[in-house]
Amino acid sequence: MKLYDYVLAHAARGACVCGKCCDAPENPKEKQPTGHIVDLTFFKVSAIGGNREEFLSMVQAEYPAWLDKKEHSFIEIGGDMGDQGIALMTIGLGHLLGAWKALSPGTTLPFLPSEIKQLMAGNGMVSLQNI
């Protein structure tokens, strides 16, 4: 199984709340995952099972540069994986499995107004940081 498929099988993504997506539902804040979640500003992610060691093994096999103790943005990860939505879900799932820490305006600066958090996230300020 590839990391892309693993993420699709083990992460639940909420509806986009950026306000710019043409396919977003009318009430995206009501269409978010429940339970243990991580707020990636654009949407929230929850884990559906998954295993930290299995996840990290796939990351090591496919994208070892992500484990270099540096910060990697969803833009970079999206370029590697070919999909920024899956990149965000990967950051969220990795955070929930304890593989790394997700950094986003929603996780580090939750007190900021939504508009500012969206602007910061849109400029690439959603990333993973190895722990």
Backbone as XML, in Angstrom:
<?xml version="1.0"?>
<chain id="A" units="angstrom">
  <residue number="1" name="MET">
    <atom name="N" x="0.851" y="-1.180" z="0.000"/>
    <atom name="CA" x="0.000" y="0.000" z="0.000"/>
    <atom name="C" x="0.896" y="1.243" z="0.000"/>
  </residue>
  <residue number="2" name="LYS">
    <atom name="N" x="0.527" y="2.213" z="-0.775"/>
    <atom name="CA" x="1.238" y="3.489" z="-0.838"/>
    <atom name="C" x="0.715" y="4.426" z="0.254"/>
  </residue>
  <residue number="3" name="LEU">
    <atom name="N" x="1.548" y="5.391" z="0.644"/>
    <atom name="CA" x="1.170" y="6.364" z="1.673"/>
    <atom name="C" x="-0.117" y="7.090" z="1.293"/>
  </residue>
  <residue number="4" name="TYR">
    <atom name="N" x="-0.252" y="7.480" z="0.047"/>
    <atom name="CA" x="-1.452" y="8.182" z="-0.431"/>
    <atom name="C" x="-2.707" y="7.384" z="-0.078"/>
  </residue>
  <residue number="5" name="ASP">
    <atom name="N" x="-2.694" y="6.095" z="-0.410"/>
    <atom name="CA" x="-3.847" y="5.230" z="-0.150"/>
    <atom name="C" x="-4.044" y="5.007" z="1.347"/>
  </residue>
  <residue number="6" name="TYR">
    <atom name="N" x="-2.939" y="4.899" z="2.091"/>
    <atom name="CA" x="-3.017" y="4.717" z="3.538"/>
    <atom name="C" x="-3.713" y="5.912" z="4.181"/>
  </residue>
  <residue number="7" name="VAL">
    <atom name="N" x="-3.350" y="7.106" z="3.748"/>
    <atom name="CA" x="-3.960" y="8.317" z="4.295"/>
    <atom name="C" x="-5.451" y="8.344" z="3.972"/>
  </residue>
  <residue number="8" name="LEU">
    <atom name="N" x="-5.811" y="8.032" z="2.742"/>
    <atom name="CA" x="-7.232" y="8.000" z="2.385"/>
    <atom name="C" x="-8.014" y="6.998" z="3.240"/>
  </residue>
  <residue number="9" name="ALA">
    <atom name="N" x="-7.380" y="5.875" z="3.578"/>
    <atom name="CA" x="-8.057" y="4.832" z="4.358"/>
    <atom name="C" x="-8.110" y="5.148" z="5.849"/>
  </residue>
  <residue number="10" name="HIS">
    <atom name="N" x="-7.175" y="5.980" z="6.348"/>
    <atom name="CA" x="-7.062" y="6.169" z="7.790"/>
    <atom name="C" x="-7.266" y="7.594" z="8.289"/>
  </residue>
  <residue number="11" name="ALA">
    <atom name="N" x="-7.687" y="8.504" z="7.421"/>
    <atom name="CA" x="-7.941" y="9.878" z="7.838"/>
    <atom name="C" x="-9.305" y="10.326" z="7.345"/>
  </residue>
  <residue number="12" name="ALA">
    <atom name="N" x="-10.036" y="11.023" z="8.200"/>
    <atom name="CA" x="-11.313" y="11.624" z="7.812"/>
    <atom name="C" x="-11.101" y="13.123" z="7.705"/>
  </residue>
  <residue number="13" name="ARG">
    <atom name="N" x="-11.545" y="13.675" z="6.612"/>
    <atom name="CA" x="-11.375" y="15.104" z="6.347"/>
    <atom name="C" x="-12.714" y="15.809" z="6.446"/>
  </residue>
  <residue number="14" name="GLY">
    <atom name="N" x="-12.706" y="16.947" z="7.136"/>
    <atom name="CA" x="-13.900" y="17.771" z="7.187"/>
    <atom name="C" x="-14.038" y="18.602" z="5.925"/>
  </residue>
  <residue number="15" name="ALA">
    <atom name="N" x="-15.179" y="19.231" z="5.762"/>
    <atom name="CA" x="-15.402" y="20.120" z="4.619"/>
    <atom name="C" x="-14.505" y="21.346" z="4.741"/>
  </residue>
  <residue number="16" name="CYS">
    <atom name="N" x="-14.087" y="21.880" z="3.616"/>
    <atom name="CA" x="-13.229" y="23.064" z="3.589"/>
    <atom name="C" x="-14.002" y="24.263" z="4.129"/>
  </residue>
  <residue number="17" name="VAL">
    <atom name="N" x="-13.369" y="25.031" z="4.988"/>
    <atom name="CA" x="-14.004" y="26.208" z="5.583"/>
    <atom name="C" x="-13.345" y="27.509" z="5.131"/>
  </residue>
  <residue number="18" name="CYS">
    <atom name="N" x="-12.569" y="27.465" z="4.049"/>
    <atom name="CA" x="-11.863" y="28.674" z="3.596"/>
    <atom name="C" x="-12.802" y="29.711" z="2.996"/>
  </residue>
  <residue number="19" name="GLY">
    <atom name="N" x="-13.969" y="29.278" z="2.529"/>
    <atom name="CA" x="-14.916" y="30.202" z="1.934"/>
    <atom name="C" x="-14.662" y="30.488" z="0.463"/>
  </residue>
  <residue number="20" name="LYS">
    <atom name="N" x="-13.648" y="29.856" z="-0.117"/>
    <atom name="CA" x="-13.302" y="30.117" z="-1.513"/>
    <atom name="C" x="-13.535" y="28.913" z="-2.417"/>
  </residue>
  <residue number="21" name="CYS">
    <atom name="N" x="-13.764" y="27.756" z="-1.842"/>
    <atom name="CA" x="-13.919" y="26.545" z="-2.642"/>
    <atom name="C" x="-15.329" y="26.478" z="-3.228"/>
  </residue>
  <residue number="22" name="CYS">
    <atom name="N" x="-15.412" y="26.292" z="-4.529"/>
    <atom name="CA" x="-16.717" y="26.262" z="-5.197"/>
    <atom name="C" x="-17.523" y="25.016" z="-4.839"/>
  </residue>
  <residue number="23" name="ASP">
    <atom name="N" x="-16.848" y="23.960" z="-4.370"/>
    <atom name="CA" x="-17.561" y="22.726" z="-4.053"/>
    <atom name="C" x="-17.848" y="22.566" z="-2.558"/>
  </residue>
  <residue number="24" name="ALA">
    <atom name="N" x="-17.581" y="23.615" z="-1.760"/>
    <atom name="CA" x="-17.836" y="23.535" z="-0.319"/>
    <atom name="C" x="-19.339" y="23.566" z="-0.053"/>
  </residue>
  <residue number="25" name="PRO">
    <atom name="N" x="-19.787" y="22.814" z="0.933"/>
    <atom name="CA" x="-21.215" y="22.837" z="1.264"/>
    <atom name="C" x="-21.587" y="24.178" z="1.909"/>
  </residue>
  <residue number="26" name="GLU">
    <atom name="N" x="-22.881" y="24.439" z="2.005"/>
    <atom name="CA" x="-23.350" y="25.695" z="2.600"/>
    <atom name="C" x="-22.953" y="25.840" z="4.056"/>
  </residue>
  <residue number="27" name="ASN">
    <atom name="N" x="-22.865" y="24.761" z="4.777"/>
    <atom name="CA" x="-22.580" y="24.792" z="6.213"/>
    <atom name="C" x="-21.334" y="23.957" z="6.550"/>
  </residue>
  <residue number="28" name="PRO">
    <atom name="N" x="-20.155" y="24.351" z="6.064"/>
    <atom name="CA" x="-18.962" y="23.517" z="6.242"/>
    <atom name="C" x="-18.564" y="23.304" z="7.698"/>
  </residue>
  <residue number="29" name="LYS">
    <atom name="N" x="-18.839" y="24.252" z="8.564"/>
    <atom name="CA" x="-18.454" y="24.091" z="9.974"/>
    <atom name="C" x="-19.234" y="22.968" z="10.647"/>
  </residue>
  <residue number="30" name="GLU">
    <atom name="N" x="-20.382" y="22.624" z="10.087"/>
    <atom name="CA" x="-21.175" y="21.519" z="10.616"/>
    <atom name="C" x="-20.751" y="20.173" z="10.030"/>
  </residue>
  <residue number="31" name="LYS">
    <atom name="N" x="-19.860" y="20.194" z="9.060"/>
    <atom name="CA" x="-19.431" y="18.966" z="8.380"/>
    <atom name="C" x="-17.965" y="18.686" z="8.656"/>
  </residue>
  <residue number="32" name="GLN">
    <atom name="N" x="-17.615" y="18.672" z="9.929"/>
    <atom name="CA" x="-16.250" y="18.396" z="10.362"/>
    <atom name="C" x="-16.221" y="17.052" z="11.088"/>
  </residue>
  <residue number="33" name="PRO">
    <atom name="N" x="-15.080" y="16.385" z="11.071"/>
    <atom name="CA" x="-15.001" y="15.104" z="11.786"/>
    <atom name="C" x="-15.137" y="15.307" z="13.292"/>
  </residue>
  <residue number="34" name="THR">
    <atom name="N" x="-15.513" y="14.256" z="13.951"/>
    <atom name="CA" x="-15.666" y="14.320" z="15.407"/>
    <atom name="C" x="-14.586" y="13.475" z="16.069"/>
  </residue>
  <residue number="35" name="GLY">
    <atom name="N" x="-14.524" y="13.557" z="17.367"/>
    <atom name="CA" x="-13.531" y="12.796" z="18.117"/>
    <atom name="C" x="-12.232" y="13.555" z="18.218"/>
  </residue>
  <residue number="36" name="HIS">
    <atom name="N" x="-11.143" y="12.829" z="18.275"/>
    <atom name="CA" x="-9.812" y="13.434" z="18.372"/>
    <atom name="C" x="-9.447" y="13.997" z="16.999"/>
  </residue>
  <residue number="37" name="ILE">
    <atom name="N" x="-9.319" y="15.322" z="16.922"/>
    <atom name="CA" x="-9.070" y="15.981" z="15.642"/>
    <atom name="C" x="-7.858" y="16.907" z="15.724"/>
  </residue>
  <residue number="38" name="VAL">
    <atom name="N" x="-7.375" y="17.304" z="14.564"/>
    <atom name="CA" x="-6.352" y="18.350" z="14.458"/>
    <atom name="C" x="-6.905" y="19.394" z="13.494"/>
  </residue>
  <residue number="39" name="ASP">
    <atom name="N" x="-6.794" y="20.669" z="13.890"/>
    <atom name="CA" x="-7.301" y="21.785" z="13.099"/>
    <atom name="C" x="-6.204" y="22.288" z="12.171"/>
  </residue>
  <residue number="40" name="LEU">
    <atom name="N" x="-6.377" y="22.077" z="10.868"/>
    <atom name="CA" x="-5.384" y="22.502" z="9.887"/>
    <atom name="C" x="-5.796" y="23.797" z="9.192"/>
  </residue>
  <residue number="41" name="THR">
    <atom name="N" x="-6.682" y="24.539" z="9.797"/>
    <atom name="CA" x="-7.189" y="25.832" z="9.356"/>
    <atom name="C" x="-8.137" y="25.710" z="8.172"/>
  </residue>
  <residue number="42" name="PHE">
    <atom name="N" x="-7.737" y="25.047" z="7.096"/>
    <atom name="CA" x="-8.623" y="24.860" z="5.950"/>
    <atom name="C" x="-9.760" y="23.907" z="6.299"/>
  </residue>
  <residue number="43" name="PHE">
    <atom name="N" x="-9.421" y="22.874" z="7.041"/>
    <atom name="CA" x="-10.380" y="21.875" z="7.504"/>
    <atom name="C" x="-9.753" y="21.097" z="8.651"/>
  </residue>
  <residue number="44" name="LYS">
    <atom name="N" x="-10.552" y="20.262" z="9.297"/>
    <atom name="CA" x="-10.075" y="19.432" z="10.398"/>
    <atom name="C" x="-9.925" y="18.000" z="9.920"/>
  </residue>
  <residue number="45" name="VAL">
    <atom name="N" x="-9.022" y="17.277" z="10.586"/>
    <atom name="CA" x="-8.746" y="15.888" z="10.237"/>
    <atom name="C" x="-8.842" y="15.037" z="11.496"/>
  </residue>
  <residue number="46" name="SER">
    <atom name="N" x="-9.413" y="13.860" z="11.362"/>
    <atom name="CA" x="-9.399" y="12.875" z="12.443"/>
    <atom name="C" x="-8.838" y="11.574" z="11.897"/>
  </residue>
  <residue number="47" name="ALA">
    <atom name="N" x="-8.364" y="10.736" z="12.805"/>
    <atom name="CA" x="-7.799" y="9.441" z="12.418"/>
    <atom name="C" x="-8.868" y="8.366" z="12.497"/>
  </residue>
  <residue number="48" name="ILE">
    <atom name="N" x="-8.801" y="7.461" z="11.537"/>
    <atom name="CA" x="-9.656" y="6.269" z="11.538"/>
    <atom name="C" x="-8.688" y="5.095" z="11.641"/>
  </residue>
  <residue number="49" name="GLY">
    <atom name="N" x="-8.314" y="4.778" z="12.840"/>
    <atom name="CA" x="-7.316" y="3.726" z="13.016"/>
    <atom name="C" x="-5.946" y="4.212" z="12.599"/>
  </residue>
  <residue number="50" name="GLY">
    <atom name="N" x="-5.164" y="3.322" z="12.065"/>
    <atom name="CA" x="-3.804" y="3.662" z="11.665"/>
    <atom name="C" x="-2.815" y="3.261" z="12.742"/>
  </residue>
  <residue number="51" name="ASN">
    <atom name="N" x="-1.573" y="3.170" z="12.355"/>
    <atom name="CA" x="-0.511" y="2.724" z="13.240"/>
    <atom name="C" x="0.722" y="3.585" z="12.992"/>
  </residue>
  <residue number="52" name="ARG">
    <atom name="N" x="1.279" y="4.141" z="14.045"/>
    <atom name="CA" x="2.416" y="5.053" z="13.925"/>
    <atom name="C" x="3.587" y="4.416" z="13.184"/>
  </residue>
  <residue number="53" name="GLU">
    <atom name="N" x="3.977" y="3.200" z="13.565"/>
    <atom name="CA" x="5.134" y="2.552" z="12.958"/>
    <atom name="C" x="4.895" y="2.252" z="11.478"/>
  </residue>
  <residue number="54" name="GLU">
    <atom name="N" x="3.713" y="1.762" z="11.162"/>
    <atom name="CA" x="3.364" y="1.469" z="9.773"/>
    <atom name="C" x="3.373" y="2.758" z="8.940"/>
  </residue>
  <residue number="55" name="PHE">
    <atom name="N" x="2.792" y="3.814" z="9.481"/>
    <atom name="CA" x="2.752" y="5.106" z="8.808"/>
    <atom name="C" x="4.170" y="5.628" z="8.557"/>
  </residue>
  <residue number="56" name="LEU">
    <atom name="N" x="5.001" y="5.641" z="9.607"/>
    <atom name="CA" x="6.376" y="6.134" z="9.461"/>
    <atom name="C" x="7.197" y="5.284" z="8.498"/>
  </residue>
  <residue number="57" name="SER">
    <atom name="N" x="6.943" y="3.994" z="8.454"/>
    <atom name="CA" x="7.639" y="3.122" z="7.519"/>
    <atom name="C" x="7.328" y="3.521" z="6.078"/>
  </residue>
  <residue number="58" name="MET">
    <atom name="N" x="6.076" y="3.842" z="5.803"/>
    <atom name="CA" x="5.696" y="4.280" z="4.460"/>
    <atom name="C" x="6.308" y="5.632" z="4.127"/>
  </residue>
  <residue number="59" name="VAL">
    <atom name="N" x="6.296" y="6.555" z="5.098"/>
    <atom name="CA" x="6.912" y="7.863" z="4.866"/>
    <atom name="C" x="8.394" y="7.676" z="4.574"/>
  </residue>
  <residue number="60" name="GLN">
    <atom name="N" x="9.085" y="6.861" z="5.363"/>
    <atom name="CA" x="10.517" y="6.623" z="5.172"/>
    <atom name="C" x="10.801" y="6.030" z="3.791"/>
  </residue>
  <residue number="61" name="ALA">
    <atom name="N" x="9.938" y="5.128" z="3.337"/>
    <atom name="CA" x="10.146" y="4.485" z="2.043"/>
    <atom name="C" x="9.886" y="5.431" z="0.871"/>
  </residue>
  <residue number="62" name="GLU">
    <atom name="N" x="8.867" y="6.306" z="1.004"/>
    <atom name="CA" x="8.474" y="7.142" z="-0.123"/>
    <atom name="C" x="8.994" y="8.575" z="-0.064"/>
  </residue>
  <residue number="63" name="TYR">
    <atom name="N" x="9.051" y="9.151" z="1.139"/>
    <atom name="CA" x="9.421" y="10.562" z="1.287"/>
    <atom name="C" x="10.356" y="10.753" z="2.486"/>
  </residue>
  <residue number="64" name="PRO">
    <atom name="N" x="11.528" y="10.152" z="2.468"/>
    <atom name="CA" x="12.420" y="10.211" z="3.641"/>
    <atom name="C" x="12.850" y="11.631" z="4.016"/>
  </residue>
  <residue number="65" name="ALA">
    <atom name="N" x="12.835" y="12.557" z="3.072"/>
    <atom name="CA" x="13.240" y="13.938" z="3.379"/>
    <atom name="C" x="12.320" y="14.591" z="4.404"/>
  </residue>
  <residue number="66" name="TRP">
    <atom name="N" x="11.087" y="14.120" z="4.519"/>
    <atom name="CA" x="10.160" y="14.696" z="5.497"/>
    <atom name="C" x="10.583" y="14.400" z="6.934"/>
  </residue>
  <residue number="67" name="LEU">
    <atom name="N" x="11.466" y="13.431" z="7.117"/>
    <atom name="CA" x="11.885" y="13.019" z="8.456"/>
    <atom name="C" x="13.252" y="13.580" z="8.821"/>
  </residue>
  <residue number="68" name="ASP">
    <atom name="N" x="13.644" y="14.689" z="8.200"/>
    <atom name="CA" x="14.983" y="15.265" z="8.394"/>
    <atom name="C" x="15.080" y="16.275" z="9.533"/>
  </residue>
  <residue number="69" name="LYS">
    <atom name="N" x="14.096" y="16.306" z="10.411"/>
    <atom name="CA" x="14.066" y="17.207" z="11.569"/>
    <atom name="C" x="13.842" y="18.670" z="11.184"/>
  </residue>
  <residue number="70" name="LYS">
    <atom name="N" x="13.394" y="18.914" z="9.956"/>
    <atom name="CA" x="13.075" y="20.265" z="9.510"/>
    <atom name="C" x="11.566" y="20.382" z="9.323"/>
  </residue>
  <residue number="71" name="GLU">
    <atom name="N" x="11.100" y="21.607" z="9.199"/>
    <atom name="CA" x="9.695" y="21.867" z="8.954"/>
    <atom name="C" x="9.411" y="21.717" z="7.456"/>
  </residue>
  <residue number="72" name="HIS">
    <atom name="N" x="8.261" y="21.112" z="7.121"/>
    <atom name="CA" x="7.875" y="20.918" z="5.720"/>
    <atom name="C" x="6.425" y="21.362" z="5.550"/>
  </residue>
  <residue number="73" name="SER">
    <atom name="N" x="6.184" y="22.319" z="4.641"/>
    <atom name="CA" x="4.843" y="22.877" z="4.461"/>
    <atom name="C" x="3.970" y="21.968" z="3.596"/>
  </residue>
  <residue number="74" name="PHE">
    <atom name="N" x="2.671" y="22.206" z="3.698"/>
    <atom name="CA" x="1.737" y="21.422" z="2.891"/>
    <atom name="C" x="1.951" y="21.682" z="1.400"/>
  </residue>
  <residue number="75" name="ILE">
    <atom name="N" x="2.513" y="22.823" z="1.051"/>
    <atom name="CA" x="2.784" y="23.113" z="-0.350"/>
    <atom name="C" x="3.879" y="22.175" z="-0.867"/>
  </residue>
  <residue number="76" name="GLU">
    <atom name="N" x="4.951" y="22.023" z="-0.100"/>
    <atom name="CA" x="6.027" y="21.097" z="-0.461"/>
    <atom name="C" x="5.519" y="19.658" z="-0.491"/>
  </residue>
  <residue number="77" name="ILE">
    <atom name="N" x="4.812" y="19.270" z="0.553"/>
    <atom name="CA" x="4.299" y="17.897" z="0.654"/>
    <atom name="C" x="3.296" y="17.627" z="-0.471"/>
  </residue>
  <residue number="78" name="GLY">
    <atom name="N" x="2.466" y="18.623" z="-0.777"/>
    <atom name="CA" x="1.523" y="18.496" z="-1.882"/>
    <atom name="C" x="2.234" y="18.318" z="-3.209"/>
  </residue>
  <residue number="79" name="GLY">
    <atom name="N" x="3.357" y="19.004" z="-3.384"/>
    <atom name="CA" x="4.157" y="18.820" z="-4.593"/>
    <atom name="C" x="4.707" y="17.408" z="-4.684"/>
  </residue>
  <residue number="80" name="ASP">
    <atom name="N" x="5.149" y="16.885" z="-3.542"/>
    <atom name="CA" x="5.670" y="15.520" z="-3.516"/>
    <atom name="C" x="4.576" y="14.493" z="-3.803"/>
  </residue>
  <residue number="81" name="MET">
    <atom name="N" x="3.407" y="14.688" z="-3.197"/>
    <atom name="CA" x="2.333" y="13.701" z="-3.307"/>
    <atom name="C" x="1.416" y="13.939" z="-4.503"/>
  </residue>
  <residue number="82" name="GLY">
    <atom name="N" x="1.461" y="15.151" z="-5.058"/>
    <atom name="CA" x="0.609" y="15.471" z="-6.193"/>
    <atom name="C" x="-0.767" y="15.974" z="-5.826"/>
  </residue>
  <residue number="83" name="ASP">
    <atom name="N" x="-1.000" y="16.309" z="-4.536"/>
    <atom name="CA" x="-2.332" y="16.732" z="-4.106"/>
    <atom name="C" x="-2.202" y="17.447" z="-2.765"/>
  </residue>
  <residue number="84" name="GLN">
    <atom name="N" x="-2.546" y="18.731" z="-2.719"/>
    <atom name="CA" x="-2.413" y="19.473" z="-1.469"/>
    <atom name="C" x="-3.445" y="19.055" z="-0.423"/>
  </residue>
  <residue number="85" name="GLY">
    <atom name="N" x="-4.612" y="18.612" z="-0.847"/>
    <atom name="CA" x="-5.604" y="18.120" z="0.108"/>
    <atom name="C" x="-5.110" y="16.884" z="0.835"/>
  </residue>
  <residue number="86" name="ILE">
    <atom name="N" x="-4.533" y="15.950" z="0.078"/>
    <atom name="CA" x="-3.968" y="14.741" z="0.690"/>
    <atom name="C" x="-2.767" y="15.122" z="1.551"/>
  </residue>
  <residue number="87" name="ALA">
    <atom name="N" x="-2.007" y="16.126" z="1.127"/>
    <atom name="CA" x="-0.873" y="16.584" z="1.925"/>
    <atom name="C" x="-1.343" y="17.059" z="3.297"/>
  </residue>
  <residue number="88" name="LEU">
    <atom name="N" x="-2.406" y="17.837" z="3.329"/>
    <atom name="CA" x="-2.946" y="18.309" z="4.604"/>
    <atom name="C" x="-3.452" y="17.142" z="5.447"/>
  </residue>
  <residue number="89" name="MET">
    <atom name="N" x="-4.127" y="16.199" z="4.810"/>
    <atom name="CA" x="-4.606" y="15.026" z="5.538"/>
    <atom name="C" x="-3.432" y="14.216" z="6.087"/>
  </residue>
  <residue number="90" name="THR">
    <atom name="N" x="-2.336" y="14.136" z="5.325"/>
    <atom name="CA" x="-1.136" y="13.417" z="5.766"/>
    <atom name="C" x="-0.524" y="14.103" z="6.972"/>
  </residue>
  <residue number="91" name="ILE">
    <atom name="N" x="-0.440" y="15.423" z="6.941"/>
    <atom name="CA" x="0.074" y="16.170" z="8.093"/>
    <atom name="C" x="-0.800" y="15.898" z="9.313"/>
  </residue>
  <residue number="92" name="GLY">
    <atom name="N" x="-2.110" y="15.950" z="9.119"/>
    <atom name="CA" x="-3.030" y="15.711" z="10.232"/>
    <atom name="C" x="-2.951" y="14.303" z="10.776"/>
  </residue>
  <residue number="93" name="LEU">
    <atom name="N" x="-2.936" y="13.312" z="9.896"/>
    <atom name="CA" x="-2.861" y="11.923" z="10.347"/>
    <atom name="C" x="-1.542" y="11.662" z="11.067"/>
  </residue>
  <residue number="94" name="GLY">
    <atom name="N" x="-0.442" y="12.158" z="10.514"/>
    <atom name="CA" x="0.856" y="11.991" z="11.170"/>
    <atom name="C" x="0.874" y="12.596" z="12.563"/>
  </residue>
  <residue number="95" name="HIS">
    <atom name="N" x="0.228" y="13.740" z="12.710"/>
    <atom name="CA" x="0.125" y="14.384" z="14.024"/>
    <atom name="C" x="-0.674" y="13.506" z="14.996"/>
  </residue>
  <residue number="96" name="LEU">
    <atom name="N" x="-1.806" y="13.033" z="14.538"/>
    <atom name="CA" x="-2.672" y="12.222" z="15.401"/>
    <atom name="C" x="-2.046" y="10.880" z="15.762"/>
  </residue>
  <residue number="97" name="LEU">
    <atom name="N" x="-1.184" y="10.349" z="14.890"/>
    <atom name="CA" x="-0.496" y="9.084" z="15.178"/>
    <atom name="C" x="0.791" y="9.293" z="15.978"/>
  </residue>
  <residue number="98" name="GLY">
    <atom name="N" x="1.172" y="10.551" z="16.214"/>
    <atom name="CA" x="2.377" y="10.833" z="16.993"/>
    <atom name="C" x="3.666" y="10.771" z="16.191"/>
  </residue>
  <residue number="99" name="ALA">
    <atom name="N" x="3.568" y="10.862" z="14.848"/>
    <atom name="CA" x="4.751" y="10.811" z="13.997"/>
    <atom name="C" x="5.460" y="12.162" z="13.937"/>
  </residue>
  <residue number="100" name="TRP">
    <atom name="N" x="4.712" y="13.239" z="14.042"/>
    <atom name="CA" x="5.242" y="14.598" z="14.028"/>
    <atom name="C" x="4.199" y="15.523" z="14.604"/>
  </residue>
  <residue number="101" name="LYS">
    <atom name="N" x="4.535" y="16.800" z="14.659"/>
    <atom name="CA" x="3.615" y="17.813" z="15.158"/>
    <atom name="C" x="3.091" y="18.626" z="13.981"/>
  </residue>
  <residue number="102" name="ALA">
    <atom name="N" x="1.785" y="18.817" z="13.926"/>
    <atom name="CA" x="1.181" y="19.666" z="12.902"/>
    <atom name="C" x="1.222" y="21.106" z="13.388"/>
  </residue>
  <residue number="103" name="LEU">
    <atom name="N" x="1.742" y="21.972" z="12.559"/>
    <atom name="CA" x="1.791" y="23.398" z="12.871"/>
    <atom name="C" x="0.869" y="24.128" z="11.895"/>
  </residue>
  <residue number="104" name="SER">
    <atom name="N" x="-0.074" y="24.860" z="12.433"/>
    <atom name="CA" x="-0.982" y="25.646" z="11.606"/>
    <atom name="C" x="-1.478" y="26.809" z="12.439"/>
  </residue>
  <residue number="105" name="PRO">
    <atom name="N" x="-2.025" y="27.829" z="11.793"/>
    <atom name="CA" x="-2.617" y="28.904" z="12.592"/>
    <atom name="C" x="-3.706" y="28.372" z="13.527"/>
  </residue>
  <residue number="106" name="GLY">
    <atom name="N" x="-4.405" y="27.315" z="13.095"/>
    <atom name="CA" x="-5.442" y="26.727" z="13.935"/>
    <atom name="C" x="-4.906" y="26.003" z="15.161"/>
  </residue>
  <residue number="107" name="THR">
    <atom name="N" x="-3.677" y="25.466" z="15.073"/>
    <atom name="CA" x="-3.111" y="24.741" z="16.208"/>
    <atom name="C" x="-2.206" y="25.611" z="17.071"/>
  </residue>
  <residue number="108" name="THR">
    <atom name="N" x="-1.543" y="26.599" z="16.472"/>
    <atom name="CA" x="-0.587" y="27.407" z="17.236"/>
    <atom name="C" x="-1.114" y="28.778" z="17.630"/>
  </residue>
  <residue number="109" name="LEU">
    <atom name="N" x="-2.081" y="29.297" z="16.874"/>
    <atom name="CA" x="-2.614" y="30.631" z="17.140"/>
    <atom name="C" x="-4.148" y="30.626" z="17.092"/>
  </residue>
  <residue number="110" name="PRO">
    <atom name="N" x="-4.793" y="29.782" z="17.885"/>
    <atom name="CA" x="-6.245" y="29.634" z="17.780"/>
    <atom name="C" x="-7.029" y="30.896" z="18.135"/>
  </residue>
  <residue number="111" name="PHE">
    <atom name="N" x="-6.400" y="31.837" z="18.800"/>
    <atom name="CA" x="-7.072" y="33.064" z="19.226"/>
    <atom name="C" x="-7.199" y="34.103" z="18.110"/>
  </residue>
  <residue number="112" name="LEU">
    <atom name="N" x="-6.478" y="33.919" z="17.001"/>
    <atom name="CA" x="-6.538" y="34.882" z="15.900"/>
    <atom name="C" x="-7.891" y="34.819" z="15.186"/>
  </residue>
  <residue number="113" name="PRO">
    <atom name="N" x="-8.316" y="35.929" z="14.601"/>
    <atom name="CA" x="-9.551" y="35.896" z="13.804"/>
    <atom name="C" x="-9.405" y="34.924" z="12.633"/>
  </residue>
  <residue number="114" name="SER">
    <atom name="N" x="-10.496" y="34.322" z="12.256"/>
    <atom name="CA" x="-10.516" y="33.318" z="11.199"/>
    <atom name="C" x="-9.911" y="33.835" z="9.895"/>
  </residue>
  <residue number="115" name="GLU">
    <atom name="N" x="-10.201" y="35.075" z="9.541"/>
    <atom name="CA" x="-9.695" y="35.634" z="8.289"/>
    <atom name="C" x="-8.168" y="35.663" z="8.273"/>
  </residue>
  <residue number="116" name="ILE">
    <atom name="N" x="-7.562" y="36.028" z="9.379"/>
    <atom name="CA" x="-6.096" y="36.094" z="9.455"/>
    <atom name="C" x="-5.504" y="34.692" z="9.414"/>
  </residue>
  <residue number="117" name="LYS">
    <atom name="N" x="-6.128" y="33.746" z="10.126"/>
    <atom name="CA" x="-5.654" y="32.362" z="10.079"/>
    <atom name="C" x="-5.724" y="31.813" z="8.662"/>
  </residue>
  <residue number="118" name="GLN">
    <atom name="N" x="-6.809" y="32.115" z="7.937"/>
    <atom name="CA" x="-6.949" y="31.652" z="6.552"/>
    <atom name="C" x="-5.866" y="32.251" z="5.659"/>
  </residue>
  <residue number="119" name="LEU">
    <atom name="N" x="-5.582" y="33.536" z="5.839"/>
    <atom name="CA" x="-4.545" y="34.198" z="5.047"/>
    <atom name="C" x="-3.179" y="33.568" z="5.307"/>
  </residue>
  <residue number="120" name="MET">
    <atom name="N" x="-2.868" y="33.341" z="6.584"/>
    <atom name="CA" x="-1.588" y="32.727" z="6.946"/>
    <atom name="C" x="-1.483" y="31.318" z="6.363"/>
  </residue>
  <residue number="121" name="ALA">
    <atom name="N" x="-2.535" y="30.531" z="6.501"/>
    <atom name="CA" x="-2.527" y="29.160" z="5.975"/>
    <atom name="C" x="-2.389" y="29.175" z="4.460"/>
  </residue>
  <residue number="122" name="GLY">
    <atom name="N" x="-3.091" y="30.073" z="3.798"/>
    <atom name="CA" x="-3.009" y="30.178" z="2.343"/>
    <atom name="C" x="-1.620" y="30.535" z="1.848"/>
  </residue>
  <residue number="123" name="ASN">
    <atom name="N" x="-0.835" y="31.166" z="2.715"/>
    <atom name="CA" x="0.547" y="31.509" z="2.377"/>
    <atom name="C" x="1.525" y="30.404" z="2.753"/>
  </residue>
  <residue number="124" name="GLY">
    <atom name="N" x="1.009" y="29.227" z="3.063"/>
    <atom name="CA" x="1.872" y="28.070" z="3.306"/>
    <atom name="C" x="2.174" y="27.782" z="4.761"/>
  </residue>
  <residue number="125" name="MET">
    <atom name="N" x="1.539" y="28.446" z="5.677"/>
    <atom name="CA" x="1.852" y="28.276" z="7.091"/>
    <atom name="C" x="1.080" y="27.120" z="7.730"/>
  </residue>
  <residue number="126" name="VAL">
    <atom name="N" x="1.021" y="26.024" z="7.040"/>
    <atom name="CA" x="0.554" y="24.749" z="7.589"/>
    <atom name="C" x="1.651" y="23.758" z="7.249"/>
  </residue>
  <residue number="127" name="SER">
    <atom name="N" x="2.205" y="23.158" z="8.280"/>
    <atom name="CA" x="3.377" y="22.298" z="8.046"/>
    <atom name="C" x="3.462" y="21.204" z="9.086"/>
  </residue>
  <residue number="128" name="LEU">
    <atom name="N" x="4.423" y="20.310" z="8.850"/>
    <atom name="CA" x="4.749" y="19.289" z="9.842"/>
    <atom name="C" x="6.124" y="19.623" z="10.408"/>
  </residue>
  <residue number="129" name="GLN">
    <atom name="N" x="6.314" y="19.266" z="11.660"/>
    <atom name="CA" x="7.628" y="19.410" z="12.292"/>
    <atom name="C" x="7.913" y="18.121" z="13.049"/>
  </residue>
  <residue number="130" name="ASN">
    <atom name="N" x="9.035" y="17.528" z="12.744"/>
    <atom name="CA" x="9.411" y="16.270" z="13.392"/>
    <atom name="C" x="9.600" y="16.480" z="14.880"/>
  </residue>
  <residue number="131" name="ILE">
    <atom name="N" x="9.216" y="15.455" z="15.648"/>
    <atom name="CA" x="9.376" y="15.517" z="17.108"/>
    <atom name="C" x="10.374" y="14.478" z="17.558"/>
  </residue>
</chain>
